[in-house]
Amino acid sequence: MLRQQQGVTLTFPDEQQYWQISRSLRSGLGLQDELGMRATRMPLFPGILALLPDAPNGLVLAKLAQWLVGALVAPLTALLGASLLDRRAGMIAALIVSVDPGLVGLSSLLLTETPFICALLALWWVGQPLVRVGREGHLRTWIATGLLAALCIYIRPSAAALAIVWVLFLLLCQRKVERSWLRAAIALTIVLLALVPWAWRNQRTTGHWCWLTHRMGISLYDGVGPDATGAGDLGQIKQMSEVAGLDEVAWNSWFLAESWASIRSDPARIAQLAGVKLARTWSPILHAEEYSSAVIRIVFAAWTIPLFGLAAAGTWLLRKRWAALCVLLGPALYLAALHSLFVGSIRYRMAAMPMLSLLAAVAIIALYDRVKTSPAARGR
């Protein structure tokens, strides 16, 4: 890549926006996107990119960093699997994610999904000891849970609700343990306190106490607006005459109001769109035009369909272990619910793939053990 720097490009609009915001920050203009808005993205990812030199060398280093972060998905999956299930399941799932074409391909894109997957796995792994019903967790575990939850939110604002649900789930598992309410409250307080500097910065910059971003409105409109198809089309929406000249607070408010008006006016259409978006998010075939070749689609489907089948079998095998199932299915269910409202895309399901790989590993182990103990195997 260093030798052929002209070939280092950013494929998707979100990649280009993150790089543009990072260049703005590096030049001293602050977190400013292509429209001049200053609170449409959480600051951690563009802040790290701002430490890198300008293109093309900066892009090469950024992609290298993404690969290294993406490589951490495998050992983190192994740690979670060994802690929640057993060492065999963790190692098999780690091997699965290390060659998963979706996860591998995603790590070459300058998007927040790859670091978010690592942060989410770390959050799940750190909180896993609290899943054991009736066992008191250390205060430091709750503190680490709060810190990692805040890290997830600073990478992707959509993680805010997931982080709260995770802490409440851990509290449910600890319901018979004294002081668990206080410790869960400490974890949530850590998340809130971690967001205070960002919200205060936004108040000083935009005049509005924004705890996450001013991007929710346009993202929701992209998913439910009058012309929504289930796929993303922010380029056209940003050029709408209705929002021309609005500051970012009013811009976000307009899109939010129009989105909720669309939902109220035609709930049947929204329900139909939800099905379309779920189908896109969990599709075994890539939709992006950049990866539309028959070979890529066949390879991706040949990998995804068996993996989903094994994950379904693993879910059945773990049906009596409700806590473990909640841990492993939680991200998939949350992302399915989230992207039945917002636009659907395969990249948005990737945060759930390590957990689904653990479920697939359970099925693989059960199948292997059954074959190993079969009469034919014993005869050999």
Protein Blocks (a to p, Z undefined) as FASTA:
>chain_A
ZZmmmlpccfbfklmmmmmmmmmmmnonopadfkopablbcfklmmmmmmpccdfklmmm
mmmmmmmmmmmmmmmmmmmmmmmmmmklmmmmmmmmmmgmklmmmmmpccfklmmmmmmm
mmmmmmmmmmmghiacdfklmmmmmmmmmmmmmmmmklmmmmmmmmmmmmmmmmmpghkl
mmmmmmmmmmmmmmmmmmmmmmmmnopacfkbfklmmmmmmmmmmklghiacfklmmmpm
klgoiafklmmmmmmmmmmmmmmmmmmlmmmmmmmmmmmmmpcbdfbfklmcfklmmmmm
mmmmmmmmmmmmmmmmmmmmmmlmmmmmmmmmmmmmmmmmmccdfklmmmmmmmmmmmmm
mmmmmmmmmmmmpmklmmZZ
